[in-house]
Amino acid sequence: MLYSAREGGVLDAKRRAAARALDFVDQGMVVGLGTGSTASLVLHGLAERIAAGLRIVGVPTSRQTEDLARRLGIPLTTLDDAPELDLAIDGADEIDPAGQLIKGLGGALWREKIVARASARFVVVADESKLVPRLGTRAPLPVEIAAFGARATVRQIERLGGEATLRLHDGRSFITDGGNLIADCRGLPLDEPRSIDEALRALPGVVETGLFLDLRPVLVIGTAESARVIAATPRSVG
């Protein structure tokens, strides 16, 4: 497959960010394993370090991540067996100047948020194109909704402003690992992300939103030349 110079530059930036994020992983940690293209690069790097003697156990955020981790030989556990994680590493679709995130274009936002909230430190790996002045600048806001009454829920979402489109995959409804649907929303009033997050989650058919707020993530941002770290204070779990 042929790649443009820009695509190659983005991939290089993702690789640099993924490699730098591995510096946060120590012996004996329980690590949340994210979903998506950048997170998959992290998994490949972890597998190399495990082969060299690193001892960790991972908690995957999706079946896709679980399958890849097993193929790479990464030991796995569950949140039931390890309800408090040392670290989670995941990607993001948008990052604003306050470190607030939109996630979920990969369809695993519900599990990703559960894992992130269970982790003492949340490391977000991304290339610099994901930095935006305001959430919703480039990416839609994914909202996970129950399959029952999905069209009615979409109408309720649209009454908050903007448009919501049920996500498709190969011409069929996209089904999450939790058996739900995804509504991709554009034009919602995201100047006050906490307010719209609360309004969305108050709707009976909404399972979770792709707004990842107040998690104080450590940001590892890859560029064509390097990866820079914007640190945050570790959070208490619970």
N, C-alpha and C positions, 0 to 999 in steps of 0.2 A: 504494500500500500504506500502511496506517495503522500507526504505531508508537506504543507506549506511551511515557510520559514517561521511564520507566527505560531502555527500549531507546534512546531518543534521547540520554539522558545517557551511556550506555555508548559509543555511536557518537561523540559529541563528545569523550569521553575518549580514545578510540582515535585520533581525528584529531589531537588535541593531542600525544599521544605520538609519532605518526608524523612530524609536522612538526618536533618537537624533535629527533628522531633524525637528521634530515637535516643537522643542524649538524655531525655527525661526519664527513660526506663532504667530501673535498677534491679539488681538480683532480688528474687523472691516476690516481686510485685504481682498484684492482680490487676490486669489492664483491660479496660473496655476497648473493643476493637470496632472502629467505625465502618461505615459503608460508603462506597463511591470510588471514583478513579484515584484520588490522592490517597485515600485511606488504604486502598489496595497496594499502593507502593510502600506504605508503612508496613503492611503485613509481609511483603517480600523482604524488607530490611530486617524485620524481627526474626524471620525464619533463618536468615543468614547468621544473625547473632546467637540464636538458639543453637544452631549447628556448631557454633564456636564456643559454646559453654554457658550462655545466658539461661537462667532458670526463671521463667515466668509462666503465668497461666492467664488465658484470655477469656473475656466474656464478649461474644459476638453480638452485634446489633441487628443482624439480619441473617436469613438463611444463606443468602449469597456470600456474606462474610464468613459464616460458619463453614460453608463448603470449601472456600478458598483456604481458610486457616487449616482445615483438616488435610487438604492436599499438600500444604506446605509443611506439615508436621508441627504446628503450633498447638500445645496442650490447651484444652478448653475446659471451662466450668460454666456454671449458671449463676444468675443473681440469687436464686434460692439458696445455693450453697455458699455463695460469697456476696452477701448483700451490700457490703461496703468495699468500694474499689479504691486502690491507690491512685489510679490515673485512668483517664480515657483519652484516646486520640481519635479525632474525627475531622472531616472536612467541613466546608461551609459553602453556601451558594452566594451569600452576600455578607459583608462585615462592615458595619458603620463605624464612625470615629469613636464611639463610646464602647465598642466591642460587643454590640448587640448583633445578633445573627439572624439570617434566614437560612433554614436547612430544609431538606426534604425532596429535592428534585430527584434523588435516588429512590424515594418512596419508603424510606425506613424511619421517618421522623419520630413516630411514637416510641419505638424501641430506643432510638438514639437519645431521645430526651430522658427516658427512664434511666439509661446507663449514665448519661452525663450528670444527672442529679444525684446519682449514687456514688459519684467519684469525688475524691478529695481535691483532685486537680484535673482540669479539663484543658487539654491541649488541642488547638484548632490549627490544622495545616491547610494552607491555601496558596495559590499563586496570587500575585499582586492585582490581577484583574478582578478579584473578588472584593476588593476594597471600594466602597461606594460612599458618597456623601450622605445618602439617605436610604434607608431600607425601601425596597421596591423599585429602585432605580433601574435595575436590569432584569432581575429575576421575578417571576410570579411568586406569590406566597402560597405554598402548598398547605392545605388544610385536610386532615384525615377525618373522614365522616363515615357514619354507619351506612351500610348498604340499604337498610330498611328506610324507606322514605327519602332516598337520596335527592331526588328532584325537589322535594319540599324543602330540604335543608339548603340546597343551592339557592332557592328563592329567598330564604331567610338571610343567607350570607349576603346576597346582592342588595338586600334592603339596608345593609350597613354601608353601601357605596361600592362602586366598581362592578366588575363582572367575574363570574366563577364558571369554570369549564371543567367538567368531569374528565379526568385523564384517561386516555386510551393507550393500549399496547397491542400492536398487531391487529388493530381494528376492533378490539374488545376492551371492556372495562378493565383498567389496571386494578389488580387486587393486591392489597398489602399483605405482609406476613400475618397480620392480625385479622385478615378476612374483611378488611374495610376498603373503601374507595378513597381517592384523592381528588379534591377540588382545587384546581390551580386558579388563584385569584389575582386579578390585576385591578389597579385603580382604587384599592381600599385606602382609607385615610391613615397612612402609616407615620405621619408626623408625631403622633403620640402612640408608639407601638404598644405600650402597656394597656392603654384604653381599648384598642382594637382587639388585643389578645384576650382581654377579659370579656369583651362583648361577644367574640366568636365562641369562646369556651362556655359561655352561658347558654348557647343554643343547644337544645336537647340532642340533635343529631351529630354534633361535633365531638369527635373523640379527642383530637389534639391539634394544635397549630404548629406551623413551621417557624414560629417566632421563638428563638432561644434567647431569653432575656435574663439579665442580671446573674449570669453564670461566672462572670469574671474570668474568661478564658485566657490562657497563655496563647498568644497568637504567634505562629511561626509562618512568616510570609516569604515565599520564594520569589526570586527574580531571575533574570537571565544570568546574573553574575554571582549571586549569593543568596543566603537566607538570613533574615533578621528576626529577632525574637522581641516581642512586646510582652513583658511579663506582667502577671497579675498575682495577687495574694491568694494562696490556697484557701479553699473554703472548708468549713466544717460540714461533714456529711450528716444528713438527717433533717 
